[in-house]
């Protein structure tokens, strides 16, 4: 029989007001926990855990909580991108310095590893190829699959780790059927969408210590623990782009090929800088001025004609061409390792933070499925992921190939 480790019961009471402590205790003893099961007789002190430490507050609190609970915590800072300008270099240097200070404060060892070659080959090259084909990829999902939960996991084993831990807002539970990936309790921070490519074998060796917490609770823990990054700004956007303008960055790797912007009535109303720079539903940066008789409603990208190198636009966010009820997804992955019984009634989302939508999933053969939503969905974008849920459990997902 396995023993469930519940962290929060061992946090010193002076870290919280009594009401806060009781709330965290209730979370720790509830039916849904982010903590993994450990074999009986293996105490925390005997359990080496490698924490993916980015220098940010989430992974810092992840390490702090494990350390407080007595685990043998070792941090690993991953360098996944070779910076080619001063801005990127300085940001990476700051993150490493923050990671070093976190480890000094927590008295845990810090290891570093350079995965930039793996990232370039397995994530960034795919990212560029998708854009040149007119799709909009999600590199964060592929990075989790190839780097953070593959290369990192293999390296962690080499460091003697029995488990890995990250600062993701997600949870793992176990029952008689195995391990399950569930949403983080903070609906505004849940990151299960980015983790649908994980499998049960990896979930068995993974810890998500902050999955039961909200972002304010995480920041408060960091502050009360004396970690100087408690108010560090969250990272946003694609990791290798950072705060740089997307178009300028992408232009370094994809040769611009300007063309016409065309309305659905066939009128040329502007020029685009290259189809890879635009995505379905985009409003900003189109450079379309007023048009006689067209009204004042803003223009949105409704599609790309790759053969003619034409960007297709419509006016108004509620234009029917921006909505669709059907999509075809490929490269399906089911966390359980086994495809469900089709047709499958479940809920799904086609972008991060979108509310789950009722749908039916029909198997088309191989790793391809067709999804029919009960209600029209806005800007279903090829290259992005559709992720399936049953309640708070993430079932799996796939890459959107086409939408109608």
C-alpha positions as CSV (number, residue, x, y, z in Angstrom):
1,X,0.0,0.0,0.0
2,X,1.4,3.4,-1.0
3,X,1.8,6.3,1.3
4,X,0.7,9.8,0.2
5,X,3.1,12.5,1.2
6,X,1.3,15.7,2.2
7,X,3.6,18.7,2.4
8,X,1.7,21.5,3.9
9,X,1.1,19.8,7.2
10,X,4.8,20.3,8.1
11,X,5.1,24.0,7.3
12,X,6.0,25.9,10.5
13,X,2.9,27.7,11.9
14,X,4.7,31.0,12.0
15,X,4.7,31.2,8.2
16,X,0.9,31.9,8.2
17,X,-1.9,33.3,10.1
18,X,-3.9,30.5,11.7
19,X,-6.8,30.8,9.2
20,X,-4.4,30.5,6.3
21,X,-2.7,27.5,7.9
22,X,-6.0,25.7,8.3
23,X,-6.9,26.4,4.7
24,X,-3.6,25.0,3.5
25,X,-4.1,21.9,5.7
26,X,-7.5,21.4,4.2
27,X,-6.0,21.5,0.7
28,X,-3.3,19.0,1.8
29,X,-5.7,16.5,3.2
30,X,-8.3,16.8,0.4
31,X,-9.1,14.0,-2.1
32,X,-7.2,15.7,-4.8
33,X,-3.5,16.3,-4.2
34,X,-0.6,17.5,-6.3
35,X,1.8,15.3,-4.3
36,X,3.0,12.0,-5.7
37,X,2.9,8.7,-3.9
38,X,6.1,7.3,-2.4
39,X,6.9,3.7,-1.6
40,X,6.4,2.8,2.1
41,X,9.5,3.0,4.1
42,X,11.1,5.6,1.8
43,X,11.1,8.8,3.8
44,X,11.6,12.2,2.3
45,X,15.2,12.4,3.4
46,X,15.9,9.3,1.4
47,X,14.3,10.6,-1.7
48,X,16.4,12.7,-4.1
49,X,14.3,15.1,-6.1
50,X,15.7,17.2,-9.0
51,X,13.9,20.5,-9.2
52,X,13.8,22.4,-12.5
53,X,14.8,25.8,-11.2
54,X,14.3,28.7,-13.6
55,X,15.1,31.6,-11.3
56,X,11.4,32.5,-11.1
57,X,9.1,32.4,-8.1
58,X,7.1,29.3,-9.0
59,X,10.1,27.0,-9.3
60,X,11.7,28.6,-6.2
61,X,8.7,27.9,-4.1
62,X,8.6,24.4,-5.5
63,X,12.1,23.8,-4.2
64,X,11.4,25.6,-0.9
65,X,8.4,23.4,-0.1
66,X,10.3,20.2,-0.9
67,X,13.2,21.4,1.2
68,X,10.9,22.2,4.1
69,X,9.4,18.8,3.9
70,X,12.9,17.2,4.2
71,X,13.4,15.9,0.7
72,X,17.0,15.6,-0.7
73,X,16.5,18.5,-3.1
74,X,18.9,19.3,-5.9
75,X,18.3,22.1,-8.4
76,X,18.9,22.0,-12.1
77,X,19.1,25.2,-14.1
78,X,18.5,24.6,-17.8
79,X,19.9,26.8,-20.5
80,X,17.7,26.2,-23.6
81,X,18.6,29.0,-25.9
82,X,21.9,30.7,-27.0
83,X,21.3,34.4,-26.7
84,X,22.4,36.4,-29.7
85,X,21.9,39.9,-28.4
86,X,22.6,41.8,-25.2
87,X,19.0,41.9,-24.1
88,X,18.6,38.2,-24.2
89,X,22.0,37.6,-22.7
90,X,21.3,39.9,-19.7
91,X,18.0,38.3,-19.0
92,X,19.5,34.8,-19.0
93,X,22.3,36.0,-16.7
94,X,19.8,37.5,-14.3
95,X,17.8,34.2,-14.2
96,X,20.9,32.2,-13.4
97,X,22.0,34.7,-10.7
98,X,18.5,34.4,-9.2
99,X,18.7,30.6,-9.3
100,X,22.1,30.8,-7.5
101,X,20.7,33.1,-4.8
102,X,17.6,30.8,-4.3
103,X,19.9,27.8,-3.8
104,X,22.1,29.7,-1.4
105,X,19.1,30.7,0.7
106,X,17.7,27.2,0.7
107,X,21.1,25.5,1.1
108,X,20.6,23.2,-1.8
109,X,23.1,22.4,-4.6
110,X,22.7,23.9,-8.1
111,X,23.6,22.0,-11.3
112,X,23.4,23.6,-14.7
113,X,23.0,22.0,-18.1
114,X,22.9,23.4,-21.7
115,X,20.1,22.0,-23.8
116,X,20.3,24.7,-26.5
117,X,21.3,22.2,-29.2
118,X,18.4,19.9,-28.3
119,X,16.1,22.8,-28.2
120,X,17.2,24.1,-31.6
121,X,16.9,20.7,-33.2
122,X,13.7,19.5,-31.6
123,X,11.7,22.6,-30.9
124,X,12.9,25.7,-32.8
125,X,13.4,24.1,-36.2
126,X,9.8,22.7,-35.9
127,X,8.6,26.1,-34.9
128,X,10.1,27.7,-38.0
129,X,8.8,24.9,-40.3
130,X,5.3,25.3,-39.0
131,X,5.3,29.1,-39.6
132,X,6.6,28.7,-43.2
133,X,3.6,26.3,-43.8
134,X,1.1,28.9,-42.7
135,X,0.4,27.4,-39.2
136,X,0.9,28.9,-35.8
137,X,2.8,26.4,-33.5
138,X,2.9,26.4,-29.7
139,X,6.6,25.9,-28.8
140,X,5.9,25.7,-25.1
141,X,4.0,22.4,-25.5
142,X,6.8,20.9,-27.6
143,X,9.4,22.2,-25.2
144,X,7.7,20.4,-22.3
145,X,7.5,17.2,-24.4
146,X,11.1,17.2,-25.7
147,X,13.1,19.2,-23.2
148,X,11.6,19.8,-19.8
149,X,10.0,16.3,-19.5
150,X,12.5,14.3,-21.6
151,X,16.0,15.7,-21.8
152,X,15.6,17.2,-18.3
153,X,14.2,13.9,-16.9
154,X,17.0,11.8,-18.4
155,X,19.6,14.3,-17.0
156,X,18.0,14.2,-13.6
157,X,18.3,10.4,-13.5
158,X,22.0,10.9,-14.2
159,X,22.3,13.2,-11.2
160,X,20.8,10.5,-9.0
161,X,17.3,11.8,-8.9
162,X,14.4,9.5,-8.1
163,X,11.8,12.2,-9.0
164,X,11.7,15.4,-10.9
165,X,9.7,18.5,-9.8
166,X,8.7,21.7,-11.5
167,X,6.7,24.8,-10.7
168,X,3.8,24.0,-13.0
169,X,0.3,24.8,-11.9
170,X,-1.1,21.2,-12.3
171,X,-1.8,18.2,-10.1
172,X,-1.2,14.5,-10.3
173,X,-3.5,11.9,-8.6
174,X,-3.4,8.1,-8.5
175,X,-6.1,5.5,-8.3
176,X,-6.5,1.8,-9.2
177,X,-6.2,2.7,-12.9
178,X,-2.9,4.5,-12.6
179,X,-1.7,8.2,-12.6
180,X,-3.9,11.1,-13.8
181,X,-3.0,14.7,-14.8
182,X,-5.4,17.2,-13.4
183,X,-5.9,20.9,-13.6
184,X,-4.2,23.2,-11.1
185,X,-6.6,24.5,-8.5
186,X,-6.0,28.2,-9.5
187,X,-8.1,28.4,-12.7
188,X,-6.3,31.5,-13.8
189,X,-2.9,29.8,-13.7
190,X,-3.7,26.1,-14.6
191,X,-1.1,24.8,-17.0
192,X,-2.4,21.4,-17.8
193,X,-3.0,22.6,-21.4
194,X,0.8,22.6,-21.9
195,X,1.3,19.2,-20.3
196,X,-1.0,17.0,-22.3
197,X,1.9,15.2,-24.0
198,X,3.0,13.6,-20.8
199,X,2.4,9.9,-20.1
200,X,1.6,7.9,-17.0
201,X,5.2,6.5,-16.7
202,X,6.5,10.1,-16.4
203,X,3.7,11.2,-14.2
204,X,4.7,8.5,-11.8
205,X,8.1,10.2,-11.3
206,X,6.9,13.8,-11.3
207,X,6.0,16.2,-8.5
208,X,4.0,19.4,-8.9
209,X,4.2,21.0,-5.4
210,X,2.4,24.2,-6.1
211,X,-0.5,22.7,-8.0
212,X,-2.9,23.1,-5.0
213,X,-1.9,26.8,-4.6
214,X,-2.9,30.1,-6.1
215,X,-0.4,32.6,-7.4
216,X,-0.9,35.0,-4.4
217,X,-0.2,32.0,-2.1
218,X,3.0,31.1,-3.9
219,X,4.2,34.7,-3.7
220,X,3.4,34.9,-0.1
221,X,5.3,31.7,0.6
222,X,8.3,33.1,-1.2
223,X,8.1,36.4,0.7
224,X,7.8,34.7,4.1
225,X,10.6,32.3,3.2
226,X,12.9,35.3,2.6
227,X,13.3,34.6,-1.1
228,X,14.2,37.9,-2.9
229,X,12.4,36.8,-6.1
230,X,8.9,36.8,-4.4
231,X,7.9,39.8,-6.5
232,X,9.7,38.9,-9.7
233,X,7.6,39.5,-12.7
234,X,6.2,36.4,-14.4
235,X,7.7,35.5,-17.7
236,X,5.4,36.0,-20.7
237,X,5.4,35.1,-24.3
238,X,7.6,32.7,-26.1
239,X,10.8,32.0,-24.0
240,X,13.4,32.5,-26.7
241,X,11.8,35.8,-27.9
242,X,11.3,37.4,-24.5
243,X,10.3,41.0,-24.7
244,X,11.6,41.5,-28.2
245,X,9.1,42.3,-31.1
246,X,7.9,39.0,-32.6
247,X,8.1,40.2,-36.2
248,X,11.7,41.5,-35.9
249,X,12.8,38.2,-34.2
250,X,11.1,35.9,-36.7
251,X,12.6,38.0,-39.6
252,X,16.1,36.8,-38.6
253,X,15.2,33.2,-39.6
254,X,12.4,33.4,-42.2
255,X,12.9,35.5,-45.3
256,X,10.1,38.1,-45.6
257,X,7.8,37.7,-48.6
258,X,5.4,40.6,-48.7
259,X,2.0,40.3,-50.4
260,X,-1.5,41.6,-50.6
261,X,-4.1,41.9,-47.9
262,X,-7.5,41.0,-49.4
263,X,-11.0,41.4,-48.1
264,X,-13.5,38.6,-48.5
265,X,-15.1,40.5,-51.4
266,X,-11.8,40.2,-53.3
267,X,-10.7,43.8,-52.8
268,X,-7.0,44.5,-52.1
269,X,-6.9,46.8,-49.1
270,X,-3.3,46.7,-48.0
271,X,0.0,44.9,-47.9
272,X,1.4,42.4,-45.5
273,X,5.0,41.8,-44.5
274,X,5.0,38.0,-44.9
275,X,2.3,35.4,-44.0
276,X,4.3,33.8,-41.2
277,X,4.0,37.1,-39.2
278,X,0.3,36.8,-38.9
279,X,-2.1,34.4,-37.1
280,X,-5.8,33.7,-37.3
281,X,-7.9,36.2,-35.3
282,X,-5.1,38.8,-35.2
283,X,-6.2,42.4,-35.1
284,X,-3.1,44.4,-34.2
285,X,-0.4,45.2,-36.7
286,X,-2.3,44.9,-39.9
287,X,-1.8,48.4,-41.1
288,X,-5.2,48.7,-42.7
289,X,-6.5,52.2,-42.8
290,X,-10.1,53.4,-43.3
291,X,-12.0,52.1,-46.3
292,X,-14.9,54.0,-47.9
293,X,-18.2,52.3,-47.1
294,X,-16.6,49.8,-44.8
295,X,-17.5,51.4,-41.5
296,X,-15.3,51.7,-38.5
297,X,-15.2,48.1,-37.2
298,X,-11.6,46.7,-36.9
299,X,-10.2,44.2,-39.3
300,X,-9.2,40.6,-38.3
301,X,-7.1,37.9,-40.0
302,X,-9.5,35.2,-41.3
303,X,-7.1,33.1,-43.3
304,X,-4.0,32.7,-45.4
305,X,-3.9,31.8,-49.1
306,X,-0.4,30.2,-49.3
307,X,-0.6,29.7,-53.0
308,X,-1.3,33.3,-53.8
309,X,0.6,34.7,-50.8
310,X,-2.5,36.6,-49.8
311,X,-3.6,37.5,-46.3
312,X,-7.4,37.3,-46.0
313,X,-9.2,39.6,-43.6
314,X,-12.8,40.3,-42.4
315,X,-14.3,43.2,-40.5
316,X,-15.6,42.8,-36.9
317,X,-14.7,40.3,-34.3
318,X,-18.0,38.5,-34.6
319,X,-17.7,37.9,-38.3
320,X,-19.0,34.4,-39.1
321,X,-15.8,33.5,-41.0
322,X,-13.9,33.7,-37.7
323,X,-16.0,31.0,-36.2
324,X,-16.1,27.2,-36.7
325,X,-17.5,24.1,-35.1
326,X,-15.2,21.5,-36.6
327,X,-11.5,20.7,-36.6
328,X,-9.3,17.9,-37.5
329,X,-6.4,17.1,-35.1
330,X,-3.4,14.9,-35.6
331,X,-0.5,13.6,-33.6
332,X,-3.0,12.5,-30.9
333,X,-1.6,11.6,-27.5
334,X,-3.6,10.1,-24.7
335,X,-2.1,10.3,-21.2
336,X,-3.4,6.9,-20.2
337,X,-1.5,5.3,-23.0
338,X,-4.8,3.9,-24.5
339,X,-7.2,5.7,-26.8
340,X,-10.7,6.1,-25.3
341,X,-13.9,4.6,-26.7
342,X,-15.1,6.6,-29.6
343,X,-17.2,8.6,-30.2
344,X,-16.0,10.4,-27.1
345,X,-18.1,13.1,-25.4
346,X,-15.9,15.4,-23.4
347,X,-14.8,19.0,-23.1
348,X,-11.9,20.7,-24.9
349,X,-10.0,23.9,-25.4
350,X,-8.2,25.2,-28.5
351,X,-6.1,27.8,-26.7
352,X,-4.6,28.4,-23.3
353,X,-7.1,29.8,-20.7
354,X,-10.1,29.3,-23.0
355,X,-13.0,27.9,-20.9
356,X,-13.6,24.2,-21.7
357,X,-16.1,23.6,-24.5
358,X,-18.5,20.7,-24.9
359,X,-17.6,18.5,-27.9
360,X,-17.7,15.1,-29.5
361,X,-14.4,13.5,-30.7
362,X,-14.6,11.0,-33.6
363,X,-11.6,8.8,-34.5
364,X,-10.6,9.1,-38.1
365,X,-7.9,6.4,-38.0
366,X,-4.3,6.3,-36.8
367,X,-3.4,9.4,-34.7
368,X,-6.1,11.6,-36.3
369,X,-9.5,12.6,-35.0
370,X,-12.3,15.0,-35.9
371,X,-13.8,17.2,-33.2
372,X,-17.3,18.7,-33.4
373,X,-18.1,21.4,-30.9
374,X,-21.6,22.0,-29.6
375,X,-21.1,25.7,-30.1
376,X,-19.1,27.7,-32.7
377,X,-15.5,28.5,-31.6
378,X,-13.7,31.6,-32.3
379,X,-10.4,31.5,-34.4
380,X,-9.6,27.8,-34.3
381,X,-6.0,28.0,-35.4
382,X,-4.1,25.3,-37.3
383,X,-0.8,24.5,-35.5
384,X,-2.2,25.1,-32.1
385,X,-3.3,22.2,-29.8
386,X,-6.7,21.0,-28.9
387,X,-6.7,19.5,-25.4
388,X,-9.4,17.2,-24.0
389,X,-10.8,17.1,-20.5
390,X,-13.2,15.1,-18.4
391,X,-14.0,17.3,-15.4
392,X,-10.6,18.5,-14.1
393,X,-8.7,15.5,-15.6
394,X,-6.6,16.2,-18.7
395,X,-7.2,13.2,-21.1
396,X,-4.7,14.2,-23.8
397,X,-4.8,16.2,-27.0
398,X,-3.4,16.7,-30.5
399,X,-2.3,19.3,-33.1
400,X,-5.0,21.1,-35.0
401,X,-4.5,20.4,-38.7
402,X,-7.5,22.2,-40.1
403,X,-10.6,23.9,-39.0
404,X,-14.0,24.5,-40.5
